[in-house]
Amino acid sequence: MISRRTRAAALPLALTLPLVAGCAGGYADARRDALSPVRAEFDAADTDGDEALDREEVAAGMPELLEVFAEVDTDGNGEMTAAELRSYLQWQRVLRLGPPRDGEDVRRRR
């Protein structure tokens, strides 16, 4: 099992990997791949196989996301879906980098 310390270090990396993907394939590719770095961890945490994580599954498998659970669970049903997590990761990227400007080549962004 991955330690909390490793997970805490891995989350910022997971959030920056779409940026690296964006350098190679453009903004759309980075957007689409926002969940890729954490997808295996998400799937492993989904112990009941319903493709959504409740608070208990997040606490056991992805505890670094517990404090943002309510933010990620946008429909308020008490479960975090992969789509909700992807959207949250994309939004965090936009907050860090800002939205692309008209005509901006996002592959050149740092």
Backbone as a ProteinNet text record, in pm:
[ID]
protein_1_A
[PRIMARY]
MISRRTRAAALPLALTLPLVAGCAGGYADARRDALSPVRAEFDAADTDGDEALDREEVAAGMPELLEVFAEVDTDGNGEMTAAELRSYLQWQRVLRLGPPRDGEDVRRRR
[TERTIARY]
84.1	0	89	46.2	121.7	102.8	213.1	204.1	137.5	86.6	23.4	121.8	244.3	346.7	369.5	375.4	393.6	273.7	152.7	32	29.4	66.9	66.9	165.5	276.3	374	327.9	252.4	209.7	97.2	10.5	-102.8	-57.4	37.7	82.9	143.8	214.5	269.5	156.8	54.5	-59.7	-127.8	-126.9	-189.5	-103.9	27.8	114	132.7	107.6	125	38.7	-85.6	-161.7	-94.2	-21.6	52.1	158.7	229.3	331.2	265.2	152	79	36.1	-0.4	-41.7	71.8	194	308.9	325.8	291.5	308.5	188.7	68.5	-47.6	-150.7	-126.5	-223.6	-318.4	-397	-486.3	-591.1	-648.5	-753.7	-700.1	-579.3	-521	-495.5	-444.7	-417.8	-547.6	-652.2	-782	-836	-828.3	-881.9	-805	-675.4	-590.7	-573.6	-653.5	-636.1	-644.5	-723.6	-741.1	-641.9	-579	-491.9	-391.1	-319.1	-218	-274.4	-398.5	-455.7	-565	-586.3	-694.6	-675.3	-554.2	-529.4	-554.4	-513.6	-536.4	-686.3	-758	-903.3	-969.3	-932	-990.6	-960.3	-838	-801.8	-881.4	-909.3	-985.9	-1133.3	-1181.4	-1322.4	-1345.9	-1352	-1357.8	-1487.9	-1597.9	-1724.3	-1752	-1661.9	-1672	-1785.5	-1839.2	-1951.3	-1906.5	-1775.5	-1716.7	-1739.8	-1753.1	-1764.1	-1704.7	-1647.6	-1588	-1672	-1713	-1777.6	-1666.9	-1704.9	-1604	-1515.8	-1573.8	-1495.9	-1391.3	-1428.7	-1333.6	-1224.1	-1260.2	-1159.5	-1065.1	-1120.1	-1037.2	-938.5	-982.3	-896.4	-798.6	-842.5	-760.4	-696	-755.9	-702.6	-723.7	-667.3	-696.6	-658	-567	-528	-643.3	-747.6	-863.5	-977.9	-963.8	-1072.6	-1111.3	-1012.6	-1046.2	-1110.2	-1101.7	-1167.7	-1285.2	-1326	-1432.4	-1558.4	-1602.8	-1726.1	-1711.3	-1591.2	-1566.2	-1572.8	-1516.8	-1512.9	-1651.8	-1726.5	-1861.2	-1961	-1958.2	-2036.3	-2186.7	-2233.6	-2378.4	-2427.6	-2335.1	-2371.8	-2436.2	-2410.6	-2473.3	-2390.6	-2279.8	-2197.1	-2098.4	-2085.2	-1989.7	-1910.3	-1784.7	-1696.1	-1678.7	-1725.9	-1708.9	-1578.6	-1536.2	-1416.4	-1436.5	-1556	-1584.4	-1574.3	-1623.9	-1614.2	-1469.1	-1391.1	-1249.9	-1175.2	-1203.4	-1140.5	-1170.5	-1295.1	-1335.6	-1262.5	-1251.9	-1181.1	-1034	-968.6	-827.4	-808	-899.6	-892.4	-907.6	-1002.1	-1024.6	-901.4	-838	-716.3	-606.4	-599.7	-500.5	-529.5	-655.6	-693.4	-661.3	-687	-656	-506.6	-425.3	-279.9	-231.4	-280.3	-226.6	-312	-437.5	-530.2	-577.2	-692.5	-743.1	-655.3	-652.9	-574	-631.5	-543.2	-586.5	-616.9	-697.4	-730.4	-603.1	-595.5	-482.2	-355.8	-359	-239.2	-208.1	-81.7	-37.3	-5	-96.4	-79.4	33.4	80.2	193.1	319.5	321.5	439.6	428.9	319.2	299.2	389	429.4	512.7	443.7
-118.2	0	125	227.1	351.6	432.6	485.9	563.1	698.2	757.1	889.5	992.9	981.8	1077.4	1070.1	948.4	928.9	981.8	954.7	1005.2	1157	1216	1362.1	1422.2	1354.7	1402.6	1375	1267.4	1228.8	1315.2	1368.8	1447.5	1571.1	1652.7	1766.6	1721.6	1609.3	1556.2	1519.3	1455	1417	1539.4	1648.1	1770.1	1839.2	1815.4	1879.3	1794.2	1664.8	1579.6	1621.9	1667.2	1715.4	1833.7	1914.3	2025.1	1971.6	1869.4	1807.7	1748.7	1683.5	1628.7	1740.9	1854	1968.9	2021.2	2011.4	2056.8	1971.8	1846.2	1757	1756.6	1762.2	1740.8	1850.5	1959.8	2068.2	2061.8	2166.6	2184	2073.7	2035.1	1933.1	1800.4	1761.6	1637.1	1644.3	1756.2	1772.3	1765.7	1825.6	1824.2	1682.1	1610.7	1475.4	1382.2	1404.7	1315.9	1359	1452.2	1503.4	1393.9	1292.6	1186.7	1072.4	1060.4	946.3	915.1	1014.2	982.3	920.1	947.6	895	791.1	753.7	660.1	524.3	471.6	341.4	348.3	458.1	475.4	488.6	561	575	437.6	360.6	227.6	135	143.6	60.4	99.9	228.5	276.3	239.3	214.5	180.9	33.6	4.9	-134.2	-205.5	-132.1	-198	-200.7	-142.2	-149.7	-71.7	29	105.9	229.6	241.1	351.5	487	486.8	608.9	579.5	682.6	666.2	739.4	667.9	736.4	782.6	851.6	904.4	794.2	679.8	569.6	518.7	505.7	459.7	563.5	691.2	797.1	794.4	782.1	778.6	662.3	548.6	430.4	432.2	481.2	469	595.5	711.9	839.5	948	929	1019.2	1165.2	1189.1	1327.6	1406.9	1338.5	1405.9	1426.8	1378.4	1391.4	1536.2	1623.5	1762.1	1838.6	1787	1853.3	1770.7	1668.8	1578.4	1654.2	1747.4	1822.5	1905.6	1957.4	2033.9	1944.2	1825.3	1732.3	1673.9	1644.4	1586.2	1696.1	1736.3	1852.9	1831.3	1707.7	1686.2	1659.7	1653.7	1641.3	1509.7	1403.5	1274.6	1188.5	1242.8	1168.1	1074.1	1082.3	999.2	1084.5	1048.6	1116	1024	1067.1	987.1	1025.2	941.9	972.7	1102.2	1123.8	1247.2	1369.3	1358.5	1470.9	1497.9	1392.2	1410.2	1470.5	1423.7	1479.4	1628.9	1665.6	1805.4	1888.4	1834.2	1904.2	1923.9	1819.9	1831.2	1932.1	1934	2032.5	2173.5	2191.8	2323.8	2369.5	2279.6	2314.9	2358.5	2294.8	2333.6	2473.7	2501.9	2635.2	2740.2	2710.1	2805.1	2833.6	2730.4	2749.5	2828.2	2793.8	2850.1	2961.2	2966.5	3058.8	2998	3042.4	2988.7	3034	2958.1	3000.8	3128.3	3215.9	3339.4	3309.2	3392.7	3373.1	3359.6	3252.5	3231	3182.9	3165.2	3124.3	2977.3	2949.8	2812.2	2757.4	2681.2	2633.5	2532.2	2480.1	2387.4	2458.8	2590.3	2666.6	2717.7	2691.1	2738.9	2663.7	2731.9	2669.1	2679.2
0	0	0	-65	-75.7	51.8	105.1	228.9	204.8	312	302.1	248.4	293.5	251.4	100.2	48.5	-95.1	-171.8	-121.1	-187.4	-187.4	-73.7	-64.2	-163.6	-185.3	-282.9	-425.6	-444.9	-579.6	-634.2	-547.5	-596.2	-673.8	-621.7	-703.4	-836.2	-834.1	-958.3	-1053.5	-1001.9	-1085.5	-1144.6	-1070.3	-1119.8	-1225.7	-1224.6	-1324	-1449.3	-1440.5	-1558.1	-1676.7	-1656.4	-1771.9	-1841.1	-1765.2	-1825.5	-1919.6	-1875.4	-1960.3	-2084.6	-2066	-2180.7	-2273.7	-2216.5	-2296.8	-2382.3	-2332.6	-2410.8	-2536.3	-2526.1	-2640	-2733.5	-2678.2	-2762.7	-2762.5	-2696	-2694.2	-2577	-2564.7	-2450.4	-2443.3	-2554.2	-2553.2	-2499.9	-2540.8	-2492.1	-2342.6	-2294.4	-2151.7	-2073.1	-2125.7	-2059.7	-2050.3	-2158.3	-2164.4	-2070	-2054.2	-1976.1	-1831.1	-1782.4	-1646.7	-1541.2	-1564.1	-1465.2	-1482.4	-1597.2	-1626.1	-1516.2	-1462.5	-1361.6	-1233.9	-1201.6	-1077.7	-1102.5	-1227.7	-1259.7	-1191.9	-1193.8	-1131.1	-981	-919.5	-775.8	-746.7	-833.4	-819.3	-828.1	-929.5	-948.7	-830.6	-776.8	-661.7	-537.5	-522.5	-406.8	-416.8	-537.6	-560.8	-526.7	-398.1	-352.3	-386.6	-402.1	-435.6	-585.7	-665.9	-811	-873.6	-802.1	-857.6	-935.8	-959.7	-1035.7	-970.1	-838.3	-759	-621.5	-559.3	-427.3	-324	-218.4	-106.9	-11.2	95.3	188.9	247.4	277.1	334.7	236	110	8.1	-13.9	-12.3	-27	92.6	213.5	334.4	330.7	280.5	276.2	159.3	42.8	-77	-129.3	-102.7	-152.7	-46.6	73.5	185	160.6	67.8	38.1	-22.4	-68.8	-127.9	-29.2	93.4	190.6	215.9	230.5	264.3	148.6	26.7	-87	-139.2	-63.6	-107.7	-148	-65.2	-94.6	-221.6	-247.1	-370.1	-493.3	-481.7	-594.4	-621.5	-516.6	-528.1	-565	-690.2	-733.6	-729	-741.6	-735.6	-593.4	-497.9	-357.6	-318.4	-395.1	-364.4	-269.2	-218.8	-124.9	-189.7	-322.4	-395.2	-493.6	-510.5	-604.9	-725.2	-841	-961.9	-1030.4	-1124.1	-1201.9	-1279.9	-1332.5	-1407.6	-1317.1	-1193.7	-1100.2	-1063.3	-1042.4	-1009.5	-1127.9	-1248.8	-1369.1	-1380	-1360.4	-1367.1	-1261.7	-1140.6	-1033	-1069.1	-1121.1	-1158.5	-1271.6	-1367.3	-1476	-1420.6	-1328.9	-1270.2	-1192.2	-1119.4	-1046.3	-1142.8	-1257.3	-1358.5	-1411.5	-1439.1	-1487.8	-1382.6	-1256.2	-1149.6	-1142.9	-1165.6	-1163.3	-1283.8	-1402	-1525.8	-1584.3	-1546.5	-1610.7	-1741.4	-1789.2	-1915.2	-2031.8	-2140	-2255.7	-2315	-2357.9	-2424.5	-2570.1	-2633.2	-2774.7	-2856.6	-2931.5	-3020.5	-2951.5	-2820.2	-2747.8	-2775.1	-2800.9	-2818.5	-2679.9	-2623.2	-2486.5	-2473.4	-2583.8	-2576.2	-2532.1	-2540.1	-2499.5	-2356	-2289	-2151.5	-2055.3	-1953	-1848.7	-1717.3
[MASK]
++++++++++++++++++++++++++++++++++++++++++++++++++++++++++++++++++++++++++++++++++++++++++++++++++++++++++++++

